[in-house]
């Protein structure tokens, strides 16, 4: 709040786009400092001290709110001392009255729809914990942007015609007796054992299929046949593949729903093919020369996006070009992604058909593309597209955006964002506790273990959730509280590091009640709720702060005032970890305030304060904190707990 007011005034006076602030090296200099005079000195042709002095005079004449004093120090820093009493009064008024749940949302949100695609788990088996990082990251980006007032559409891409689904369909139909004979599909479903989750069973047969494939030429031939039948869309095998994927998707939605991850739309790859997206996009690519047909070399017979041609290496001939259509005529997932990216921006002359899938755990309605759906103009047509995909797909995303540019849409290519994240591994201790005895040693170090879906090595997301709940249940009042706290712990652990960091999950680290964890911030919120409940507190936005504030009061007020700026920056940088770091610092500031409201003097519980005005202010400050951290929780996808 303070920085935004100062930045707006300085931008207007100096006609600059950006004003940075920092904490002065000495407390006597003030609470905030900006080097903006140093930054503009060369352009202005004046010494930084002269510019800073002029700014001080101009700003003092504006009688800025929340600013008690402005000073200048060499070599040209402008320093500000905050009026914490005025800031506290404004914060209490906003959080308990005028804005409440909207505190932190800018008055003029940025226009234009943002389409965020995330999760996108192959519908061939149960989700593992690596998928959780994608789902939680994408969902949090959606929530942060919505907290900033943006229009956001959350999509989940269902690759129901891809190789992984083909593998499982082939395994179900042909790996074990009885095999599919053309008219016995119901018998194929009966292979799934009663009492075992369908997605867990598919996890097992997927790995068993890859174990047998090298020694089963019959399976390899069947796989090729199934691939063509699935892409043909109208065969019994294609319908079986769609039904199998649908069962897996329902399981996936239940899994992510436990972590408060929800969507607006499911986009099915088979519908991209059925509606002719790829055919149209392919013709556009060929017409613009964005793809070429290779007549020789390692990609002979393929249509490729030129990305560097063929090179000779010690390992042999290698192609840098990206295949969109294989020599057998089937389309790669990259080719389908190009067509899909065009749809996201509304660049194709055709659209999906849509219908309602059903209600989600948060009460919102989920839609899906469907061959039996109806036209609807509410989806797609985005101004910006954010694709949350792991870092190993960076090259593929580059191909998609380059193809978009080459076909004639450079602005849309520029507004396409690949939000890349690193993989998730397990600490050796966590792997042992979860029963992952077959997990392989990770290249990241001996203290972690890596996962492999093809080998069936990994930790299923639901198993992780249940293990966290089991750990927390003895410490919570009921089962629901344990589940909410487990979701908070898992989401927080997935978010708290930057996306470029490999994430090693560890139970002890994630479940600590002190330190940078979801459990700790939940305890801070529950403590605030307990204080207000015991005091039978009624919100009063007009509470007047005392003339003098203590150090812990001022620190809490300053941290709460930082929320709008922190949210804006986290949204601009698509950096959820910046928001978890802020939430931890906010919870810590509240804990310090609660435990030591009068540094150097005996602590008196808030509900026992005899001075009515002081009691009213301190309870109002607790209420303002609770509202602020609830707003942060909403942006992070955490459900606030009043009791633990």
Secondary structure, 3 states (H helix, E strand, C coil): CHHHHHHHHHHHHHCCCCCCCECCCCHHHCCEEECHHHHHHHHHCCCHHHHHHHHHHHHHCCCCCCEEEEEEECCCEEEEEECHHHHHHHHHHHHHHHCHHHCCCCCCCCCCCEEEECCCCCCCCCCEHHHHHHHHHHHHHHHHHHHCCCCEEEEEEECCCCHHHHHHHHHHHHHCCCCCCCCCHHHHHCCCCCCCCHHHHHHHHHHHHHHHHCCCHHHHHHHHHHHHHHHHCCCHHHHHHHHHHHHHHHHHHHHHHCCCCCCCEEEEHHHHHHCCHHHHHHHHHHHCCCCEECCCCCCCCCEEECCCCEEEECCEEEECCEEEECCCCCECHHHHHHHHHHHHCCCCCCCCCEEEEEECCCCCEEEEECCCCECCCCCCCCCEEEEEEEHHHHHHHHHHHHHHHHCCCHHHHHCEEEEEECCEEEEHHHHHHCCCCCCEEECCEEEEEECECCCCECCEHHHHHHHHHHHHHCCCCCHHHHHHHHHHHHHHHHHCCCCCCCEEECHHHHCCCCCCCHHHHHHHHHHHHHHHHHCCCCCCCCCCCCCCCCHHHHHHHHHHHCHHHHHHHHHHHCCHHHHHHHHHHHHHHHHHHHHCCCCCCCCCCHHHCCCHHHHHHHHHHHHHHHHHHHHHHHHHCCCCCCCC
